[in-house]
Amino acid sequence: MTRRPRTRVASQTRARLRGLHFNRLIPNILTVLALCAGLTAILYAYQGKWKFAVIAILIAAVLDALDGRVARLLGGSTKFGAELDSLSDFVSFGVAPALLVFLWSLQSAQEIGWITALVFAVCAALRLARFNTRLGMSDMPAWASNYFTGVPAPAGGGLALLPMILSFAFQSTALAHPAINIPVMVVVACLMISRIPTYALKQIRVPHRMVMPFLVLVGLTAALLVMATWLTVSVFLFAYLLSIPFSVRAYRRLQRDASNAGSNRKTSVAGTDEATDRVFEEIADSAQDDGDFGESGQERR
């Protein structure tokens, strides 16, 4: 009786000493690299290297998009990885963009500029905290996994940098004015903590007939990123903004269809119950009639 717990502890210790397979660590490695890219963006911001800072945040966004998909492909999704990913997102897409925009534009607005940067960072933290509380929830419908609640942190960080990226594309210093960046930061912060459904693009599938055109589009996008980097990134950000009304419309249509299907199911169940009750009532009536007939026969006898 006393040997079994010791054997179990010893087996757990041996399993712990063997460690994890390297493939299961790849998602966490990508997350750490994204965190390092976000911290490097802060360093470049303090050095006044604005373009390098934006590039570092874009690299962090690419790594953040890869780590979750790699984790699902390799079966390396863990609670530790989810928490580490949220901390990395807060630094890379909450703190880094806020400090970058503050040093580039909002610093001249003094207290108002700093308050705007704080509001943006706090909203990013709140958005990530809300996302973590919904991890593993089983009461959500299957179609809801294709949508985020509010703008995700990576997209919010990119939208906050949109005036800076446009200034790189068009060589304009007018976009660095606080009157432009303060409203942009506030609106993006509100979008992050809002309940607006946005496309998640987690389970997107490419039809077989569209594989070759899709690969050609990827090559064209890569060429545009090399030749006109800032203009291409700006187009992607504007395209994301334009997709929000379509995501809201698609989400509401699916929600309406699901509610209609649920009401129809309830109606069919109610109809089945009524039919069953009717059958039982007929059986009871017939049994009562048989009893009455038997009693009348006895009376005649």
C-alpha positions in Angstrom: 0.0 0.0 0.0 2.8 2.4 0.8 4.9 1.6 -2.3 2.4 2.8 -4.9 2.6 6.5 -4.1 6.4 6.3 -4.1 6.3 4.6 -7.5 4.0 7.2 -8.9 6.2 10.0 -7.6 9.3 8.4 -9.0 7.7 8.0 -12.5 6.6 11.6 -12.5 10.1 12.7 -11.5 11.7 10.6 -14.3 9.2 12.1 -16.8 10.0 15.6 -15.6 13.7 15.0 -16.0 13.3 13.7 -19.5 12.0 17.2 -20.4 9.9 18.3 -23.3 10.5 17.6 -27.0 12.1 20.5 -28.9 9.1 20.7 -31.3 6.8 21.5 -28.4 9.1 24.4 -27.5 9.1 26.0 -30.9 5.8 28.1 -30.3 7.3 29.4 -27.0 10.5 30.3 -28.8 8.6 32.3 -31.4 6.7 34.1 -28.7 10.0 35.0 -26.9 11.4 36.3 -30.2 8.3 38.4 -30.7 8.8 39.8 -27.1 12.4 40.6 -28.0 11.3 42.4 -31.1 8.8 44.5 -29.2 11.5 45.5 -26.6 13.9 46.3 -29.5 11.2 48.6 -30.9 11.2 50.5 -27.6 15.0 50.9 -27.8 14.8 52.2 -31.4 12.1 54.6 -30.4 14.3 56.2 -27.7 17.1 56.4 -30.2 14.8 58.2 -32.7 15.1 55.4 -35.3 11.4 55.4 -36.2 11.5 53.2 -39.2 13.5 50.5 -37.4 11.1 50.7 -34.5 8.1 50.1 -36.8 9.9 47.3 -38.6 10.6 45.6 -35.2 6.9 45.8 -34.3 5.9 44.4 -37.7 8.3 41.5 -37.1 6.7 40.9 -33.7 3.3 40.8 -35.4 4.5 38.2 -37.9 6.0 36.0 -35.1 2.8 36.4 -33.1 0.7 35.2 -36.1 3.0 32.2 -36.4 3.3 31.0 -32.8 -0.3 30.1 -32.3 -0.6 28.3 -35.7 2.6 26.4 -35.1 1.4 25.4 -31.6 -1.8 24.0 -33.0 0.1 22.1 -35.8 2.7 20.6 -33.4 0.3 20.0 -30.6 2.2 22.3 -28.3 -0.6 24.5 -27.0 -0.3 25.0 -23.3 -1.6 27.3 -20.7 2.0 28.6 -20.1 2.3 29.4 -23.8 -1.0 31.3 -23.8 0.0 33.4 -20.8 3.4 34.1 -22.3 1.8 35.1 -25.6 -0.4 37.6 -23.8 2.5 39.2 -22.0 4.4 39.4 -25.2 1.4 41.0 -27.0 1.1 43.5 -24.2 4.7 44.6 -24.6 4.9 44.4 -28.4 1.5 45.9 -29.3 0.5 47.8 -26.2 3.5 49.4 -24.6 5.8 49.6 -27.6 3.3 51.4 -30.0 2.2 53.7 -27.1 5.8 54.8 -26.4 6.7 55.0 -30.0 3.8 57.3 -30.9 4.4 59.4 -27.7 8.0 60.0 -28.5 7.3 60.7 -32.2 4.2 62.9 -31.9 2.4 63.1 -28.5 5.4 64.4 -26.5 4.7 67.9 -27.7 1.1 67.6 -26.2 2.7 67.1 -22.7 0.1 65.7 -20.2 -2.6 65.1 -22.7 -0.2 63.1 -24.9 1.0 61.0 -22.0 -2.5 60.3 -20.9 -3.4 59.2 -24.4 -0.5 56.8 -24.4 -1.5 55.4 -21.0 -5.1 54.9 -22.1 -3.9 53.0 -25.2 -1.6 50.7 -23.2 -4.3 50.1 -20.5 -6.9 49.2 -23.2 -4.5 46.8 -24.7 -4.0 45.1 -21.3 -7.7 44.9 -20.7 -8.4 43.5 -24.2 -5.8 40.7 -23.6 -7.1 40.0 -20.1 -10.6 39.6 -21.5 -9.2 37.3 -24.2 -7.5 35.1 -21.5 -10.7 34.7 -19.5 -12.5 33.2 -22.5 -9.8 30.6 -23.3 -11.3 27.1 -23.1 -14.9 28.3 -22.8 -17.1 25.5 -24.1 -20.4 27.4 -24.2 -19.4 29.4 -27.3 -20.9 28.2 -30.6 -18.6 26.7 -33.2 -19.0 29.5 -35.6 -17.9 32.1 -33.0 -14.3 30.8 -33.1 -13.9 32.6 -36.4 -14.3 36.0 -34.8 -12.5 38.1 -32.2 -14.4 40.3 -29.7 -13.0 43.7 -30.5 -9.9 44.5 -32.5 -7.0 42.2 -31.5 -3.9 43.7 -29.9 -1.6 43.2 -33.0 -4.0 44.9 -35.3 -4.6 47.6 -32.7 -0.8 48.3 -32.5 -0.6 48.5 -36.3 -3.6 50.9 -36.5 -2.1 53.1 -33.9 1.1 53.4 -36.0 -0.9 54.1 -39.2 -0.2 57.9 -39.3 3.5 57.2 -38.8 3.5 54.6 -41.6 1.7 57.0 -43.9 4.3 59.7 -43.1 7.0 57.3 -44.2 5.1 56.5 -47.4 4.4 60.1 -48.4 7.4 61.8 -46.7 5.0 64.1 -44.8 5.7 65.6 -41.4 2.2 67.0 -41.0 1.0 63.5 -39.9 3.2 63.8 -36.8 0.9 66.5 -35.3 -0.8 65.5 -32.0 -4.2 66.6 -33.3 -4.1 63.7 -35.7 -2.5 61.0 -33.5 -4.5 61.6 -30.3 -7.9 60.8 -31.9 -6.4 57.9 -33.7 -5.0 56.4 -30.5 -8.2 56.9 -28.6 -10.4 55.4 -31.4 -8.1 52.4 -31.7 -8.1 51.9 -27.9 -11.9 51.9 -27.9 -12.0 49.4 -30.7 -9.8 47.0 -28.8 -12.0 47.0 -25.7 -15.2 47.1 -27.7 -17.5 44.1 -28.4 -17.4 44.6 -32.1 -16.8 41.2 -33.8 -13.8 41.1 -36.1 -12.5 38.4 -38.4 -10.1 36.0 -36.7 -8.9 34.2 -39.9 -7.9 31.2 -37.8 -9.7 28.5 -39.9 -9.4 30.1 -43.4 -9.3 27.6 -46.2 -8.1 28.1 -49.7 -10.1 26.1 -52.4 -8.1 23.8 -54.6 -8.7 25.9 -57.7 -7.5 29.0 -56.0 -4.2 27.6 -54.7 -2.1 28.7 -57.6 -3.6 32.3 -57.8 -3.2 32.5 -54.0 0.5 31.7 -54.2 0.9 34.2 -57.1 -0.7 36.8 -54.8 1.7 36.0 -52.0 4.6 36.5 -54.4 3.2 39.8 -55.6 2.7 40.9 -52.0 6.3 40.1 -51.1 7.5 42.1 -54.1 5.4 45.0 -53.1 6.7 44.9 -49.5 10.2 45.1 -50.8 9.6 47.8 -53.4 7.0 49.9 -51.6 7.1 48.7 -48.0 5.2 51.5 -46.2 2.6 52.0 -48.8 1.8 48.3 -48.9 1.6 48.1 -45.1 -0.8 51.1 -45.2 -3.0 49.4 -47.7 -3.2 46.3 -45.5 -4.2 48.3 -42.5 -6.9 50.2 -44.4 -8.2 46.9 -45.8 -8.5 45.6 -42.3 -10.4 48.7 -41.3 -12.8 48.2 -44.2 -13.3 44.6 -43.3 -14.8 45.5 -39.8 -18.3 46.3 -41.1 -18.4 43.1 -43.2 -17.3 41.1 -40.1 -20.1 42.7 -38.0 -22.6 41.9 -40.7 -21.5 38.3 -41.1 -21.4 37.7 -37.3 -25.0 39.1 -36.9 -26.2 36.9 -39.8 -24.7 33.8 -38.2 -26.1 34.8 -34.8 -29.6 35.3 -36.3 -29.4 31.9 -38.1 -28.4 30.2 -35.0 -31.2 31.8 -33.0 -33.7 30.8 -35.7 -32.4 27.2 -35.7 -32.7 27.1 -31.9 -36.3 28.4 -32.0 -37.2 25.9 -34.7 -35.7 23.1 -32.7 -37.7 24.2 -29.6 -40.8 24.3 -31.7 -40.3 20.9 -33.1 -39.6 19.5 -29.6 -42.7 21.2 -28.3 -44.7 19.7 -31.2 -43.4 16.3 -30.4 -44.3 16.6 -26.8 -47.8 17.7 -27.7 -48.2 14.8 -30.0 -47.0 12.4 -27.3 -49.4 13.9 -24.8 -52.2 13.5 -27.3 -51.4 9.9 -27.9 -51.4 9.2 -24.1 -54.7 11.0 -23.8 -56.3 8.9 -26.5 -55.0 5.7 -24.8 -56.3 6.9 -21.5 -59.7 7.7 -23.1 -59.9 4.4 -24.8 -59.0 2.6 -21.6 -61.7 4.5 -19.8 -64.3 3.6 -22.5 -63.4 -0.1 -22.1 -63.8 0.2 -18.4 -67.2 1.8 -18.8 -68.3 -0.9 -21.2 -67.3 -3.6 -18.8 -69.2 -2.0 -16.0 -72.3 -1.7 -18.1 -72.0 -5.4 -19.1 -71.8 -6.4 -15.5 -74.9 -4.4 -14.7 -76.9 -6.1 -17.5 -75.8 -9.5 -16.0 
